């Protein structure tokens, strides 16, 4: 199983850049980029709240649970 981050889709729908979002939620651009690319291992609820507020969405709009066939995704 994996969690897919759908930040690109929401940014495109909102016609917003990653830089603009980073400024709105007061988060460093490199940290937001790590989240956007799916390389983040965790997300704080405060960051999730800020993203949902800035993008006018629900957490489920930002993330999707994807099933995989790998029984040991940690390697």
C-alpha positions in Angstrom: 0.0 0.0 0.0 1.1 3.6 -0.6 -0.2 7.1 -0.1 -0.3 9.2 -3.2 -0.1 13.0 -2.8 -2.3 14.8 -5.3 -0.9 18.3 -4.7 -0.1 18.9 -8.4 -3.7 18.3 -9.4 -5.0 20.7 -6.8 -2.5 23.4 -7.6 -3.4 23.1 -11.3 -7.2 23.3 -10.5 -6.6 26.4 -8.3 -4.2 27.9 -10.9 -1.6 28.3 -8.1 2.1 27.8 -8.1 4.0 25.8 -5.5 5.8 29.0 -4.6 2.6 30.8 -4.0 1.3 28.0 -1.9 4.5 27.9 0.2 4.1 31.6 0.9 0.4 31.3 1.8 1.0 28.6 4.3 4.4 29.8 5.5 6.3 26.6 4.7 9.7 26.4 3.1 9.5 25.7 -0.6 12.0 22.7 -0.4 9.8 21.1 2.3 6.6 21.6 0.2 8.4 20.2 -2.9 9.4 17.0 -0.9 5.7 16.6 -0.1 4.6 17.2 -3.7 7.0 14.7 -5.1 5.9 12.0 -2.7 9.2 11.7 -0.9 7.9 12.9 2.4 7.6 10.2 5.1 5.2 12.1 7.3 3.1 15.2 7.4 2.1 17.3 10.5 -1.6 17.9 11.1 -0.9 21.6 11.3 0.6 21.5 7.7 -2.3 19.4 6.5 -4.7 21.9 8.0 -2.8 24.8 6.4 -2.8 23.1 3.0 -6.6 22.3 3.2 -7.3 25.9 4.2 -5.2 27.5 1.4 -6.5 25.1 -1.3 -10.1 25.0 0.0 -10.1 21.2 0.1 -10.4 18.2 2.4 -7.5 15.9 3.3 -9.0 13.2 1.1 -8.6 15.6 -1.9 -4.8 15.8 -1.2 -4.2 12.1 -0.6 -5.2 8.8 -2.0 -4.6 5.3 -0.7 -3.2 3.1 -3.4 -3.0 -0.6 -3.0 0.2 -2.3 -4.2 1.1 -6.0 -4.6 4.3 -5.6 -2.5 3.8 -7.3 0.8 6.8 -5.5 2.3 6.8 -1.9 1.0 9.6 -0.8 3.3 12.0 -3.0 1.4 
